[in-house]
Amino acid sequence: MTGVLVTGGTGKTGRVLAALLRERGVPVRVASRTPPAGAPAAVRFDWNDPATHPEALRGTDRVYLVPPVHTTDPMPLVRPFLAEAERLGVRRVVLLGSALVLPGAPGALELAAHVRARPGWVVLRPSGFMQNFLAPHPLGERIRRHGDIRTAATTGRVGWIDAGDIAAVAAALLATPDGHTHAPRDHLLTGPEALSYQDAAQIISHHTGRPIRVVPVSVAEQADVYRASGMPHAFATALASVDAGIRTGRDDHISTAVRDLTGRPPRTFAGFVRQHAARW
């Protein structure tokens, strides 16, 4: 057994995944742009610096792939990395994709298709992250500072999922080189229920005692909020357009993949809120 390279190793899912793999005795390399000094198995990795890629991949045969953030087309950066991974003998890649498709951004779909076409490689398509309701995400920051949720999704519902459940699924697929070899190459990941932003606001209000309002806005106004948080213009526009899809009911789906792959049910939104109530 060699080990797993966890890209985005200090992020929402990567940090939890690395811990879960270590609990199973799996060697892990935690990749990030600024690895903590003295951290065990930490390795520098920068999508914009291809010279860091071979060293990060050294001694691994599995990869948890978190694409570059805040871009509508990850392929120019990710394609050469995956070619290097194949050259070095990586047997399994688990891609953190998304069930929430960015309009006008075919690069993410192209990346998912590229991974899905390789034997033993897998795409995870999680729904919206519950962690988005926490700062520093713009949604969570707005709740914390102003007590409201601004959205263009109206009453559309999303099967919000906890990042820890995504990590648990990834761990099940990466713990052994050939784990779940015959499982599907694409997994829709959701929580146990689909909730609108109004539903989420009511749950947060109930468990924190702080009234949270939902403020309807247009897609253009939503994009302005994202741009003001520092997101690039094109990505902010595409991300805001996701709300238009939610509004149509496109993302009102529930799957059993978390239970099927981990043997336990996914966390409820109420359970997530109870854990993090002090942060609002």
N, C-alpha and C positions, 0 to 999 in steps of 0.2 A: 504494500500500500504506500502510495506517495502522499498526496494531500490536495487541499482545496485552496485556490486563490479566491479570496473574497474581495472583489472590487467594491468601491463604496463602503469600505469596511468600518468606517466610523459613522455611517448614516443610520437611518431609522431601522432598516431591515438588516443591513450588514453587521452592525454591532451585535444584535441579538443572535444572528445566524452563527457568527464566529464563536460565541459562547456555547451555543447548543452543540456545535460540532466538537468543540473541545470536551464537553461533557461526555461525548460518545467516544473519545479517544482518537479523534480524527486530526491529523496534523493540519494546521491552518496557517496561511499567510494573509495578513490583513493589509490591504492596499489602500493608500490614501495619498493625496497630494502633499500633506504635511504630517507624516507619521510621528507619533509622540516619541520623544527621546527615551531610549531604554525600554520601549514596549516590546514584549516578546513577539517575535515573528512579524513585526511591522516592516513594511516595505514601501518605498516611495513609488507612486504610480500617478502619472499625469496623462490624460488623454491627449493633450497638446504636445507631449514630449515622447515620441515613439521610442526614444532611446531607453526609456524606463520600462518598456513593456517586456523585453526578453528576460530581464533580471527578475521582474515580478513573477513571471511564469515559471521560472526555473524550479524544478523539483515538484511540480504539481501536475496532476492529471485530470483535474476537475476545476471548473471556474464558475463562480457566481457572478453574473455579468449585470452590472448596473450601468446603463448607458450614460453618456454625458448629459448633464441637466441643462434645462433652459435652452434647448435647441429644438428646432423643428425637423432637422435632418441629421441624425447621429451617424449615418453610414460612412461619410468620408473619414471619420475618426475611428469608427469601430471595425470597419472592414479589414484594414491591415492588421489590426490587433488579432482578429479571429484567424486570419491567414497564418499569423505567427504562432498562434495557439495550436492550430492543426499541424503545422510543421514540427512543433516540439512534442507532439504526441498527446495532446489533451483529448481525453476520451468523452468527456461530458461537459456541456455548458448549460447552465440554467439561467435563462434570461429573465430579468425583471422587466416585463413589458407592462401593458396597461389595458384594461377593458374599456377605459374612457378614451376614445379615439380623438386625437387632435385634428379638427377639420383643416384641410389644406396642408397637411403635413404627412405626405406618403412615406417619408423616410423611416418612420417608426414601424409602419406596416411592412416595409421592405426588410428591415432588420429582423422582425419576427419571422418572416417567411424564410429568410436566409438561415436562421438558427433551426427552424422547424424542419428544414430539408436535410439536416445532417443526422445520421443514425445516432441515437442515444442522446441527442441534444433536445432541450425542452424549453418551452415558453410558458412563463407564468403571466396571467392577465388579471391582476387584482383590480377590484373596483376601487372606488375612492377610499383613501386612507382615513381612518378615524383620527389619526394624528394631525390631519389638516385643521382640525378644530382647536389645536393648541398653537400658541406662539412658538417659533417666529413665523409660521406660515401666515400669509396675509389674512386668511379667514380667521385663524385663531387670534391673531394680533388685534383684529377688529373686535372680536368678542371681548377680549380682555380689556381693551382700552375704552370701548364705546358701548358694550353690551348689546351689540346688534350683529346681524348677519345680512350682508348685502348680496343679493343673488338675482340672476336672470332666469333661474330654473323654475320659477313659480312653484307648483306643487309636485313637480317631477321627483321621482324617488330613485335612490341609489342603494345598493347593497353594501354599505360601508364596512370595511374590514380593518381589523387591528394589524399593525405592522408585525407584531409578534406572531400572528397566525401565518402571515406570509413567510416569515423566517422559518417557522416550524415545518411548513411544506417544503421549502428549499432544503432544509436539513434532511428531511426524509429522502429527498431525491439525490442528495450529494454525499450522504454518510458513507456509502460504499461505491466503488467505481461502477458497478453494474446494478445499483439499487433501482428498483421499479423500471427495469429495462423495457418491459412490455407494456408499461403504462402509456396512455396517450401522450403525444408530444406537445399538447396544448392544454392548459388548465385554467379555466375561469375560476377565480377565487373571490368569494364574497363572505360577508358576515351572515348571520342566521336570518336577517330580516332586511327588507328594503325600507328606507326612511326618507321622507322629504326633509328639507331644511327646517320646515315648521315643526316636524316631529322631533328633530334633533334639538331645536331650540327649547321645546317643552321639556325634554328629558334633562337638558343642562339646567334649566330653571328649577326643575323639581329637586334635583340633587345638590344644587348649590345655594338655593334660596335667592338667587339673583335673577331678576326678570331679563330674559333675552328676547329681543324683537327681531323679526325678519322684515327687511326693507327691500321691496322689489326695485330692481334697477334694470336698465337695458344692457345688452351685451357690450355695447360701446363703453358705457359707464363702468362695467365690470373690468374691461380691459384697462381703463384708466387707473383703477385701483391696483391692478397687477403691475402696471408700468411704474406707478409711484413707489412700489415696494422694491424697485430695482431690476425687474425682469426685462429682458430685451423686448423691443417693440413687437417683433413678429411672434415670439413665443407668447407674450402677454395676450395678443390678439387671438391666437389659436386657443389658448387655455380658456379665455373668456367664452369662446364659441362652444366649448364643451357644455356650458349651461344650457345652450339652445337645444342640444341633443337630449340632455336630461329632461328638459321641459316636454319633449315629445314622448317620453316613456321609454326611450331607447335603452336606458341603463337600469331599468326596473327588472333586475334578474337576481335570482338566488341559485347558488350551486351547492353541491355536497362535497366538493373537492377537499376542503380542509379536513372534514371528518374522514373521508375515504383514505386520504394519504397519511394522516397523523393519528387516526384512531380516537380523536376527541373532537367535540364540537367547537366551532369558532366562538370567540368572545362576543357578547352582546354589546350594543352601544351603551346601554345603561351601566354595564359592568365597567366599561372603559371610563365613563364619566365619573363613577364613584371613585375609581383609582386616582383620577387626576383632578378632582373637584377643587382642590386648593389652587390650582393654576389659573382658574378663572376668577 
